[in-house]
């Protein structure tokens, strides 16, 4: 059944209503207040089962308020390195269905994920996606990639679209609409993002980017505001109804997401897809609500995702 989610609450309700099995989330170095609060709240709501990987003495004081909150497990470790190995082992054995970063550096966690010894890579690009709800748009909106892939070429952008579309399809979307953003809606040889937009649209028309409708180049206003498209005479099924905004590079995507959240009243959740399991890498400034929404996204995905390597970058 095709779904259009207007907000995160509908996504949560849909998962619970369909009786989906709870996903076990491995919270790595779980002694981080906001991350722990988010995963325990998601556990209380029946969305996930927390698997807390941490040094017991560090975890004990922050866990105290949640001891009777929900069903959870603890994997005690003696160091950060042991925590990362426990994470890999939990995923490899099927004990964990998703990973979340706690009190550990993003780079350290991702190096453990992409290591050739971990078995957590699956063959192609890992990319990040942020799903945002803003008051002025009629449904959830996905932006990629604000945190991992820095300056993607056309092939990497193709894989980023496949990752985002595959994620939305698993959430229940039907043929997501992808806008390849540029400052213009016509090809300009001096603007590489416009050339990439046309190339990706052609790959979509040839069936090389399946399961979605790709439009590009297209400006932000035309992608999300139907009246602007009508005024400018821009005809496309994506115009005013985009599900995915593909940005030209990490700076554009990162700035767009933060503008929507901090200046436009948006709420967000973020997840890295393309590994063996979804990965939640909340930034230091992320609220408990944003981390909770990220867990909702991770819990909404079914395995397996395809992915391989990640570039450095953090929101």
N, C-alpha and C positions, 0 to 999 in steps of 0.2 A: 504494500500500500504506500503510495506516494505521500510525503508529508512536506508541509511548509511550516517551519517553526517561527513563530513571531517573537519568542523570547526563550530564555533558559528554563523557565518554569514549565513550559510546554514540553521541552525536551526531557526534563525530569519525569513529568507525569506520564509521558509516552513510554519511557523505559519501565517504570513501575507497573503501569497498566498492562504491558505485554509480558509481565512476569519474567523479565530477563534475569539470567543468572548474575549474581553479584561478581564483579571483577575484583580480584585481589591485587591491591596496589602496594608495591614495596616502597616505603618511604625511607630513603637512604640518609643516614645520620639524622634520625627522627627528632632529635632534641632542638627543634626550631619551632618557636611558639606558633607562628601563623600557619606554617605548613601542617603541623600536628593538629591544630584546631580545625583546619579545612578537611583533612582526611578523616578525622574522627566525626565531624559533622556529616560528611558523606556516608560514613559507616552507620551513623545513627538513623539516617534517612533510608537505609537499605540499598544504597547505590553501589558501595564498594565494601570490601573487607580489608581493613588496614593490616599490613604486615610491617611492623616497625623494626628497622635495622639500626641499632645504636649501641653505644657503650652504656651499660645499665645505670651507672652512677650519674651520668649526664642526663639520661632520659627520665629517671625517677622523679625529680622535682617538677618537670614540665608536664609529665603524664598524670600527676596526682589528681587534677580536676576532672580527668576523663576516665578514671579507672573503671567506672561502672557505666560508661557511656554507650558502648556497643561491643560487639564481638570483634576481638583483634588478637593478633599474635605478635610475639617479640622474638627477634633473632639477636641474641646478645653477641657483641663483638668487642675486641680489645683495641681497635684502632680504625682509622679511616680506610686504610688499605684492606683490612679485613671486612669492613662494611661493603666496599666495592666488590670484593670477591663473593660475599654473601648475596649481593644483588644479582650478579651474573649466575650464580648457582641456582637462585630461586627462579629466575626466568628459564634457565636451561632445563630445570626439572619440571617445569609446569606449575610450580608453586605460586608464581606471581604472573599476573596478566598485564601489568603496567608498572612503570617506574615513575617515582616522583622525587625530585631533589629536595633535600632538607638542608641541614647546616653543612654544606659542602660546596666547593667552587664548581661552577658549571663546567669549566674546562677539564677538571679532574674526573668528573662523572662521565663526560662524553668521551674522554680518552679511554676509559674502561669499556664503554659501549662499543666504540669503533675498533678496539684492539682485535687483531686477527685471531687471538686466542679466546675471545669472549663467545663467539658463535651468535652474537646478537645482530649482526649485519645480514642483509638478505640479497644484496646484489646491485642496487642502484642508489640513487641520491636520497639522503635524509633531508627533510625540510620542515620548517616551522610554519604553523598557521595559527592565526588568532581569529576567533569568532567574536564579533562585537554586536551588541544590541544598542542602537541609538534611538532616541525618542522620535526622530524625524523619518525613520525608515520602517517599512512595513514587515520586515522579517530579519532574522539573523543574517549577518554579513561576514564573510570570511576574507581575511587579508593575508597574503603570502608574499615574501617571507621576511618578517621583521627581526629575525634573530639568529639565523644560521648561515644561509647561503648569501654571501656578500655581494658579488657582482656576477650574476648568472648570465651565461650565454644562452642562445636559443635552445640548445639541447637540454640544458639544465632547467630552463623555464618550462619546457615540455614536461619534464619529470615532475616539476613542482605542481603543474596543473594536474597531472595524473595523480599525484599524492592527495591534493586537496579534493579533487573530484571523487576519488576512491573513498576518501573519508566521509564526504557528504552522502554518497550513495549508501554507505553502511549505516548512516544515521537515518536513512529513509527518504532522502531527496530523490527526485526523478529528473534526470538530465539537467544537472546544474548549469547555470548560465555564467560564463567566465568572461570578465572584462579585462583585456590587456591594456593597462592604463598608459596614457601618454598625455602630453599637454595639448595635443591636436587630435582631430578625428580623421585626418587624411595623412597619407604617407609623405614624409619630408625626408629626403636623403640625408639631410644634415642632422636629423634627430634619430639616433639608433633605436630608441624605444618604439618609434613608429614603424620602422622596418621590421623589428621583432614582432610587433603586433600583427602585421600582415602575414609574416611567415608562419606564425602560430595558427592564425585563422585558416591558412591554406592547408596546414598539416591536419587540422580538425576536419576540413572538408574532404580530405583524402582518407579519413578514417584512422589516421595515425595518432590522434588524441581522441579516444572513444568515450562514449557515455556522457557527453556534454555538448554545449554550444559555445564556441569561442568567438568573441568579437574583438577586433583590434585593427588599427589603434582606435581607442575611444577615451575621451576625457572623463574625469571623475563625475562631473555634473550630468553628463549624458548617461552614465552607467547607473546612477542612483536616483535621477530626477526625471520622470517621464515628461513633464511639461517642458523642460529644457530641450529634450529631444524633439518634441513636437514643434516647438518654436523654431528650432534649427533645421527641421526637416530631415532628421536623422532616423532612418528606419532600420530597426533591428529588434529581434525578440529579446535581446539582452538589455536594451535601453530602458532605464527606469526600473529594471527588475533583476539586476545582477545578484548572483549568489557568491561569486568569488571575484575579488579584485587582485589581479596579479601585478605587482609593482616591479619597476625596472631594476631596482637594487635595494639593498638593505636599508640605506638611509631614507629612501622614499617610504618604504613600508613601515619602518620604525616610527618615523615622524607622523605618518598618517594614523597609525594605531593610537599613538599617544595623544594626538590632536582630538581624535574621536572620544577617547576616554576622559582626558583632563579638561577639554574645552567644550565638548559637545554633549556631556552628560552620559557618555556611553558606559556600559558594563561589558567586561570581556572575560574570555577564557582562552588559554593557549595550550597547544599540544604539538609535539614533534612526532611526525609520522614518517614511515619509511624504514624503521627498525623492526625487529622481530615483534616488539610490543610497543604501544604508545608510550611516550616519555613526556612527563610534565616538568618543565624547567622554568618555574616562576622567577621573575626578576626580584631583586631585593626590595623594590618599591611596590611590588604587587600586594594588594590587600588580601585579607582572608577570603573575601567574597570572590575575587578573581581566581584565587587558587582553588576554591570550591568549584567554580564554573569549569576550570580546567580539568578537574577530576571528573566532572559530569561528561565532558567531551571524551576523555580517555575511556570512561566506562561505557560509552555509547558505541564504541568500535568493536568490531569482531575481527579476529585474526584471520589471515595474516596480512601484514602490511609489507610492502616492498621498499627496501632502502639500503644504503650502503655507507656513504661517507658524508661527513658534515664539515662545514667550514667554521672557522672561529667566529664568534659574535655573541653578544648578550644584550638583552633589552634593558 
